[in-house]
């Protein structure tokens, strides 16, 4: 069937995995930034480095997961 062909496509699988990964990782980063900003009384600009660092960390994690899950 056509749907089976789409579901077994590596590009589609990678896209779905990336979407799920970003949703979970993004939520975790927002929680971490919130708790750190509350604990250390940071402004919105004080939590900005957390988000910038998370961009690079997420790229590293995603590359490792992509190899691990053979996507």
N, C-alpha and C positions, 0 to 999 in steps of 0.2 A: 504494500500500500504506500501511498504518498506520504502519509504521516509518519510511518516507520522510517522512511528515507530521511525525513527532516530530523527526527529524533536521534538518529544515529550519525548525523553530520557532526564532525568535530568542531566546526565553527559555531554551530548552534549550541552544542554542549558547553563549549568554552564561554559563550555569551551568558548562558543560564547560570553557570557556576560563578562567573564574575559578578553577575547581578546579586546573587545570594550572598557571596562573600562581601561585597561592598555594603549591602544592607546591614549585615551583622557587625562588620568591622566599623562601619560608620556610626552605628548606634553605640557601640562600646567606646569609641573615641569621644563622642559627645558626652557620655556619662563620666568618663575620666576627666575631661576638661571641666565639666560642671563641678565635680567634687573637688578638683584641685583649685578652681577659682573660688569656691566657697571656703576651703580650708585656709588658703593663703590670701584671701581677700583681694583677688585680682580683678581688674577691669576686663572688658571684652578684648582689649588689645593685649592684655597680659596672658590671655589664653591662646592668642594667635600663634605663638611658637609651637604649641602642642599640635595644632592642626597642620602647620607646615611640616613638622617632623613626621606626622602620621602619613602624609602623602608619600614620603620616601619609604617609610616602613611598610606601608601597604603594597608598594610595588615589589619589594623584596619578598614579602609573604606570598603574594600572588604568583610570582615566578616559581617559588618553591612548591606551592600547591599545584601549579599547573604541571610541573614535572612529576610530582608524586602521584597525581591522579591521571597522568598520561593524556592530557588534553592539548 
